[in-house]
Amino acid sequence: MEIKVNFLDKLRLEARFDDFAVIADQPIRYKGDGSAPGPFDYFLASSALCAAYFVKLYCETRNIPTDNIRLSQNNIVDPENRYKQVFKIQVELPEDISAADRQGILRSIERCTVKKVVQTGPEFVIEEVANLDADAQALLALQPDAQASTWIAGKDLPLEQTIANMSRVLADLGIKIEIASWRNLVPNVWSLHIRDAHSPMCFTNGKGATKESALASALGEYIERLNCNHFYNDQFWGEDIASAPFVHYPDERWFQPGADDALPAGLLDDYCLPIYDPDGELRASHLYDTNSGNTARGICALPYVRQSDGETVYFPSNLIDNLYLSNGMSAGNTLAEAQVQCLSEIFERAVKREILEHELALPDVPPAVLAKYPGIVAGIEALEQQGFPVLVKDASLGGVYPVMCVTLMNPRTGGVFASFGAHPSLEVALERSLTELLQGRSFEGLNDLPQPTFESNAVTEPNNFVEHFIDSSGVVSWRFFSARADHEFVEWDFSGHGENSNADEAASLLGILQDMGKEVYMAVYDQLGAIACRILVPGYSEIYPVEDLIWDNTNKALQFRADILNLHRLDNAALAALLARLEDSELDDYTDIITLIGIEFDENTVWGQLTILELKLLIHLALRQFEAAKERVETFLQYNENTVERALFYQALNVVLEVMLDDELELADYEPNFRRMFGNPRMDAVLGSVDGSVRFYGLTPTSMKLEGLDRHQRLIDSYRKLHTARARLAG
């Protein structure tokens, strides 16, 4: 994690990381003001807090109340060497906690990350640099031996060269990648989380049988998502980019709507139109892109090549972003390598959906076949030893598709996790199933898995498929666990051989889709120095249902974005119009404003916590519609999760409105004790919100220029690096 330090007044310092700022000072005896803890105080507190976190985690997974558990830490300084200290952590436990759980709680503290880092002994490197942002890949830490050549199935170059090439691409773009975490819970299963140090919202996960393969996976995923603009899918890119010569890619085309908002000619093709518009309800206005919001420019569409005949077809960027998420995008050392990965993922998700939707039971992989892959067996056995039964299934549906499945059961909670993996090689597909199972997870994280069900509606509900796509954490049918399989086991093999193995595999996978009667469309992106592609299979590879283009399109942001960002500047008529549009939209009141308008507010601010419900409430207050405001305050207090400070503000507002709306009560009679209960600053804010002197309490003013929105500006900075590189190469 990158922590940047700013020098403030006197001896005060500010450390900034992610969306947080920590202020440090020195005691008065050391010439400071004593206004904040010192750096060493934070260090001491970090180990105590970390220990308490692991105690809390242990207790929550076992339903043990922590109300009467007390923890403290004392540091004992050696009188002859002040750098030699003993950290004594003590825990006071209630008598009703069992002996086994007492030992478990103590063992949980042993897992404290701060403690382990201190005990291992961190290495400090102190150096001068010309530019803090220039050493773009210094934080990757893992530096493979440049002389080594480790080949793995599916890669057209050794891992070492793959990592070096991808690191260089990111460095050339000025993107500073840091590794936020590593996981290695069982043998031969590695995963890690990487992110942009400047814009942590841009992150990917990698997985593999080794550290190097996991890092190559994470970097490849990062590059694919850069090339396909996936990090910035539903976000507003600002007015400058919206009016630039191009918004997404230099080869984009803009289409003007036809008469009466009809779809323009030249958009999509005769194969796609019935799939995306089965009932003739799709209008041109449904396809304006969310990122620019520049409706005057028309519909932004991107070129894809139809694989059956090589013709170029233009797909609205809005349609791609709304329906496909990250499905069918990949980067590779070669185009064929990227194609195999794209197509494998498409089959993995589509076959998983078919299995879940039809509640199919899959055949077990025979022990004799599994024994051919000892590295995979070692990981499975380690999970079994931890108390997690594992089922290894053939998901090829009779040898038709290159898909495998590893399912974990958690007897402690009754939860299950069905992880799927795909690749032309059965071994690679099986390895991907296992590494996906544990990607970014701790053993404690396996306690949150959903329980299987015989309720078919819960399994086939569209959002369940989305959950399975995002992190495989959706619900699975109990019918999946039947010993009577719906297909016979097949030891399939779609892999190619020789120098052109990836090309042969890509052709084989495309052949499966062709036999199914599917058209395939592909865009290739190589402008940023690495090869990536995106493949769309209409009617097969979508993640969201096509009706979302009409009923749940992300470009609904365009109805609200400008007014919400300009909230403090709106007059009463504009506020009333905004409120009416929010009501007419029938949007869920608990939708957060971040999602609604595509702006990355700092989640630790009121903007970051703001929902449609609270926004409506604040507008009612500004319009002095107190009865409606009172009704929404009551709903907010009953159902909304927010900070304690925000909840207390609305508690105070609730009682003030109660008094104001009662003709028999006088606010002056209650104000003194309201102030004693809620404090003067909070009551000043409440009374100001009622009399109109305070508008939209807690929401700092901003506008379409996005001033003050540092988190979103960092996201735009990230995209601007790509946009600048594309413009330079196109010019």
N, C-alpha and C positions, 0 to 999 in steps of 0.2 A: 504494500500500500504506500502510495506517495503522500507524504505530509509536507505541505509547504508552510513556512513560518514567516510571519510578517512582524516587523519591529514596530511596536506602538510607542506611546509616550512613556517616559521614564524607563522603568525596568520591565514594563508589561510586554508580553509577547502573545501573538495569536497563532495557533496551529490550525490550519485548514485542511480537511480531508473529506472526501465525499460531499455530503451536504452539511457538515458539522464544522463549527468553529469552537475551539477551546482556548480560553484565556488563562495565561499563567502570570504570576507576579512573584515578588519576593517579600518576606516579612519585613516589617519596619526596621528591625535590628540589622537587616542586610541592605538598608537604603531603599527598600521598596515601600509600597503603600499598603501591603497586606490585603489588597483588594480581591485576590484570587489565590488558590493553592499554588505552590511552587512546582516546577517540573518533577522534582523527586517525590513530592507528595502524590502526584498523579501516578507515578510509577508504583508506589506502595499500594495505592488504592486499587490499581488494576489487578493485582494478584488476588486481593481479597474479593473484589467483585467477580473475578473469573471463577474463583472457588465457589462462591455463592451461586453462580449461574449453574454450575454442574450439580450442585445440591438440588437446586430448583428443578432442573431437568430430570434428575433421578426421581424426585418426589412426584412430579406431575405425571410421569409415565406409570406410576404405581398408585395414583390417587391418594398420596399421603399429604395432608395439609401442612403448609409451612408456617402457619400463623404463629406457632409457639417454638419454632426453631430459631435459634440465635447463633450467629457466627461472628467471630472477631479475629483480627490478625494483629500481632505485635512483632515489631522488628527489634531484635536484640543485637546491639552493636558491640563488637569486640573492642575492649578498651585500648588495645595495642594496634589495632588496624581497623579504622572506621569503614573500610571497604569490605570487610568481612562481617557479614551479618547473618543472623538466623531469623527466618520468618516463621513465627509460631502461629499456626491457624488452629483455632479452637472452635468446637461446635457444641452447643448445648441442645440436647434432644429431649423431647417429652418422654415420659415413662411408658406411654402406650405404644411406642415404636418397637417392633420386634428386634431381636438380636441380629437376625439376618439382614434386616434393613439398616440397622445401625452400622454394620460392617459395610454394607453396600454404599451408604452415604459417605463413609470415610474413603472408600475406594474411589468414589466418584470425584472427590477432591483431588486425588492423585492424578486425575486426567486433565487438570487445569492447564490450559495452553500456555498461559504466562509462566507458570511454574516450570513446565517442561522446557520452554525456550531458555529461561534463566539457568536451569540446571545443565542444559546442554552447552550453554555458553555461546551467545551470539558473537559473530565476528563483525567488527566495526571497520569500515573502509572510509577514510577521511581524505577528500581530494578536492582540488579546485577544478572547476569546469568553466568554459567560456560562456555556455548557455545551458541553463538547467533543463531545457526541453529538447536539447539537441541529441543527447545520448539515448536515442529512441528505444533501444531494446536492452538497456542495461539491467532492467528489472526482471528479465526472463530467468536469470539465474542458471537454468540448465543449459549448458553449452556443450553440445555433443562434439566428440572428437572429429575434427575435420578430415582426418585420415581414414576414419572408419567408414565402412560401407555396409550398413544393415538393411537388408532387403526384407520387405514383408509383402504378403499377397495383396494385390490391388494397387500397389504403388509402382509407378514407372521410373522412379529414382530412389536411391537409398534414403533412409530416414534423415540422416545427417544433412544431406544436400537439400532435401525437401524443407527441413527446418530453416536452414541458412537462406534459401531462396525466398521463402515466405517472410522471414524476419526482415530481409532486405527490402522487400516491397513495402512493408509497413513503415520501415525507417525512412524510406524515400518519400513517403507521404507525410512524414512528420508526426506519425501516430506513435505515442509512447505506450507500449504494452506492459502491463504488470501482471504477475501471477498472484491472484488473491488467495488461493488455497490449493492444496494437494490432498488427495484421498487415496489410500491403499489399504482397504480393510481386509482383503483376502489375497492370497497369492495370485499373481498374473492378472490383476484387475486394478488399473490405475485410472484416476480421473483428476481433472484440474479445472479451475475457473480462472479465465483471463479477462482483462478489461482494459479499456483506455484509461490511463491515469488521469487525463484531463477531463474526460467525459465518461464516468463509470457506468452510465446507462447503456453504453456500447460494450457488451460483454458476450462471451461464448463459453461453452463447456467442451472439454475434450475427453476422450476415453480411449483406452487401449490396453494391451497386455503388458506394455512396458511404459516407463516414463516418457521415452522418446516418441513412441507411437501415440501416446495420449497428447503430448505437446503438439505433434504434427496435426492431429485431429482438431485440436482447439484453434490452431493458427489457420488451418484450412477452412474451418467454419467461420472464423472471423473474416477472412478474405472473401468468402462467398457472400457473406452478408453485406460487406462493403460494396462489392460489385453490384449486388442486386438491390442496394439501398434499403435493406430490410431493417436496419437499426432505426430508420427514420420513417417507418411505414405510415403511421397515422398522425405524424407531427406537422405543425406549421413551420415552414422553412424561412419565414420572414418575407417582408415586402421586396427586399432587394433581389433575392433569388427568384421570387415569383414573377418579376418583370425582366429577368435576365434573358439573353438570347435563347437559352434553353433552360429548363428546370430540372429534368431528370437525366436525360442523355442528349448528346448532340444530334442523334438521328431520330429523335422523337418527332411526331407530327401532331398538329392540333386540328381538330375537326369542329366546325360550327354546327350547332343543332339545326335540324330541318324544320319545316313548318310545323307549328303546334307542338314543338318540343320533340319531334320525331328523331329517331336515331339517324345520324348522317350516313350517307352512302360512303362506302370505302372502309367502314369500321367493321372488324370481324369478318367472317365469311359465312357461306350458306350452311356449313356444318355446325359452326358454333352458335349461330343466332337462335335456333330452336332450343338449344341446351340452356342458354343464359336467359332466354325470354320465352318460356314455354306457353305463357298465357297472353302474350302481346301487351304486357303492362309496363315493360321497361321503357323509360323515357331517357332522352339525352341528358336531362338535368340530374338523373341518378348517377351519371358517370363523370361529373366534374371531379377533378382530383383534389383531395384534402390538403395536400402539401403546399400548393401554391394558393389555392382558394381564388384563383384568378379566372372567374367565370366568363369575363369578357373575352378571354383568349380562346375559350371553347373547351373541348375535351382533349386532354393530353393522352396520346396513344403511342405504344412502343412496338417496334417491329419484331415479329417472330417468324421463323421459317417453318413452313409446313413440311414435315419430313417425307410425306408421301410423294410430293412432286417438286419440292424446292421453292414454292411460291411464298412471297412475303405477305403476312397477314398482320394487321395492326390491332393490338389489344389495348383497351383503355387501362391506364395505370391504376385507376380506381378499382376496376374489376379484379385485377391481379391482387392488389393489396387486401381487398375485402374478402376474397374467397380462398386464397391459397396459403396465406401466412408464409412460412419458410419452406413449405413442401416443394421438392423438386428443384432445389438449388444446390450447387456444389462447386468447389474449386479443386483443381488437380494439377499435377505436374504436366499433364497433357490433356487435350480436350477429351480423348477417349476415356481417360481415368475419371475425369469429372462427370462424363455422361453415365458411366457405370454407377457411380455413387448416386447421381440424381435419380436414375431409373430404379435403383435398389430401394431408395427411400420411398419412392412412389409406390412400389409394390408392397413394401413393409406396411405402410399406413393403410393402403386400400385393402390388403388381405386381412390385416388386423380388424379393420372395420367390418368386413364380411363375416369374420369369425364371431365378433361380438354381436353383430346385428342378428345373426341367425343362431346364436347361442350354440355354436358347434363344439363338439368334443374332439380333441386332437389326439393322435396316437403318440405313445411314449417312444423316445429314441431307445432302441435296445442297448443294454449294457455293453455288448460286444462292439457296437458302433461307437458309443461314447468313449470307450477305452482307447480308441485310436487318437484321442486328443487329450493327452495326460495333463497339459497345462490347464485346460478347461476343467477337467475332473478335479484338479487340486483346488481350484477356486470354489467349486460346488461343495466339495467335502468340507472346506473351511466354513462355509455358511451352515452346513448341516451340524457341524460341531458347535456352532454358536446357538443352536436350537431353532434354526429356520429350515424346515423341510423344503426341498427344491424339486420341481418337476421339469424335466427336459422334454420338449414336445417338437414334433415335426409339424410345421405350419404351412407346408407346401401344398396342402389340399390335394394330396394324391400325386405329388411330383410335378405339379403344374407351375408353381411359383417358387422363387428362390428365397424362402422365408423360414425362419426357425423361431422358437419361443422358449424362454426360460421363465418359469413362474415360481415365485417365492411365497411361502405361507408363513404367517406369524401366529403361532399357537397362543402367544401371550395376549393378543388383542383380537384374534379371529380375522385379521386383515390379510389381503393377498395383493400381489403385484405381478401382473403378467407383462413381461418385457419381450418385445419382438425385435428381431434383427434380420436384415436381408443382404444378400450378396450372391453372385453366381457360384461362389465356393461355399459348400455346406459348412466347412470349418470356420470360415470368416463370418458367416451369418450367425453361427452359434456363439462365436466369441463376442460379436457385437450385441447379441441378446444378453449375455452375461455382464458385459461392461456397462451397457445401458442400465441394467438393473441397479447398479451401485454408483452410477455417475453422480457425484456431488453429494452422496448420502452418507450419513453416519448410521450406526446400528440403532441409535435412538430414533432417527428419522423413519425407520421401518415400523415404528409403533403407530404411525399416523395413517397407515394404509387402510382403505375402505374395505368393509366386509362384503363378501359375495352375497348375491341375492337370487331368489327365484322369481322376483318381480321383473318381468320382461320390460315393462315400461321404463324402469330405472336404468336398464342397460342400453336400450335403444334410443333414449332421449338424446337429441342432438348435442347438447352441451357435454354429455358424457363422452362422446367421441372427441370433442375438443380437448377435454381433460386428458384423455389418452394420448392425444397428439402432443400436447404441451410437455407433459412429464410422465406419461403412462400411469397416472394415479387415479384413473377413472374406475368405475364399478365393473365387476366381472360377474357373469352369471354362474350360479352353482352348476348349471348343466355343462359348463366348460370342464368340470372335474369328473365327469362320468368316465368310468372304465371302459365303456362301450364307445369306441371312437367312430366318428362319422366318415373317416377315411383310413385307408391302410397306410402304414409307414412306408416311405420310399427313401432310399439313400440316394438322393438326387445329386446331380452335378451339372451346372450350367457353365462351368469355368472354361476359359480359353487356355491355350498353351502357346509357348514360344514368344517371340518378340512382339507379336501383335495381339497378345492375349486380351488386353483391355478393349481393343477395337472389335475383336471377335465377340467378347462378352456383351458389349454395347449393342452389336447387331442382333445377338441372340435375344436380349431383353426387349429390343424394339420389335423383334419378330413376334414375341408373345402378345404385345399390344396390338400389332397388326392382325394377328389371328383372332383377337377379340373384337375386331372391327373398330378400333379406336384410332382417331387422328392424333398425331403428336406434333407439338409446336416447340421450337427451341430458339432461344436467344443466347448468343455467345458474347461474353464480356472479357476483353483482353487489354483494355486501354490503360489499366492501372499497373501493368507489369506482371500480372499473373493471369492464368486462364481460369475462367469460371463460366458456368452456363446455367441457364434456368429452363426447365422443361415443364410445359403445361400439357395435361391430357384432359381436355374438357369432358365433363361427365364422369370422371374417374378419380382425378387427383385433387379435387377440391377438399378443403377442410371444413369450411362453412357452407351451408345450403345456399343455392343460387338465389332463393327468395330474399336473402339478406340484402341483395342489391336494391331491393325496393323497400323492405320493411326495417332493415337495421344497418343501413349504409353509414360508414364512418363520415361521409361528407355531410351528414346532418350538422357537423361542426360549423359549416358555413352559414347556417341560419343564426348562430349564436355567438360565434367567436369574437367578432368585432365589438359587439355591444357589451359582452362580458368583460373584455379587456379594457373597454372605455367606460366601465360601470360608473365611476365617480364623475364622469363628465355628462352623463345622460340627464336630460330634464325629465319631468314627471311623465310627459306624454310618451317619451321613448322608453322609460322604465315600464310603464303600463303595457306598451306594445311588446316588450321583451317578456314580461310576465305572461301575457296572453299566448305568445308563441310557445313558451315552455309548457303551459297548460294544454294547449292544443296538440302538442307533439306526443302526448301520452308517454313520455319517457319515464322510466323508473325514477322515483324521487331519490333513491339511494345511489344513483349513478354519480360518480365523482366528476368534478369539473375538469380534472386532468384528462380523463377519458373523453369527455364530451367535446372539448374544443381542441384537443391535440397540443396541449402546452404542458411542458414538464416543470410544474411548480415544485419548489422544495417541499417535500412531504412533511417537514417539521414546522411548516407555517400554516396559518389559517387558510390561505389559498390552497395549500396542498391537501388539507383535510376537507375542503369545501365540497358539499354535495348539492344536487339540484334542490333538495328540500331546504337546506339552509339558505341557499341563494334566494329562493322564493320568499322565505321568511324575512330576509334582510330587505328585499324589495318592498314587501308589504309595510315594513317599518318606515322605509323612506317615503312611501306614499301615504303614511299615517293611516293605514288600514289596520287598525289595532285588533279588531275581532279576528280577522284572518291570520294576523301575526300570532295572536294568542293560541289559536288552534294549531298552528305549525310548531310553535314552541313546545306545546305539550307532546306532539308527535316526536319532535327532536329529542326531548328528554326521555321519552319512553323507549325509543328504538335505536337512536343514533349513537355510534361509538365515536368519541372524540376525546380531546385532552380534558383533564380535570379542570383546568382554568376555563376552557370554553364552556364546559357543562355548568360551572358555577355562574358564569355570566348569564347563561340562559335561565338558570334557577332564579337569579335575581330579577331578570327581565320578566319572568313568568309571574312573580308575585306583584311586581309593579303594575303589569297589565291587568292583573286580577283586581287590584284596587281601583285603577283608572276606569275600568269597565263596569264597576259597581256604583250606582248612583248614591248609595248610602255610605260610601267610604270616602275618606279624604286622604290623599297621599301624604300630606304634611303630618298627619297623625302617626304615620308608620315609618316615614323616612329615617328618623333618628335610629330606630332599632334595625331597620334594613341596613343602615350604614355600619352598625355594630356587627351585624351578622356577616355582611359581604365585603366590608371594607370600603373606604372612600374612593379609591381609584376605580374599582369595579362599578360602584354605584354611580359615579360621575359618568362612566361610559354608558350605563343603562339609561340614566335620565337624559343624557345627551342624545341617545338613539331614539328616545321617545319625543323629545322636543325639537328634533331636527338639527341640532348643532353638531351631532356626530352621525355620519352616514357610513354605513357598511363597516361597522366596527371590526377591526382586526385585519381588514383587507387593504394592503398597501396599494396606492394608485399605480396603474400601469396603462399601457395602450398597445396598439398594434405594432409599435416600435419595440415592445418587449423590454422596456427599461426596468431595471431592478430584478429581472428574472435570470439570475446568474446560471442556474442549472440548465434552463432551456438555451441560453446563449452558448453554453459549452457544447450542447448537442449540435447547435447550428454550426459552431466552429468546426466540429468534427466533419459535418457534411460539407462545409465549404472547402475543406482540403480536397475532397473527392471532386467537387464541382470545378475547382480551379485546375486540378490535374486534367480533367476531361476537356475543359475549354482549351488548355494549352496544347494538348495532343490533337484536338480537332482543328485547331488553328494552323 
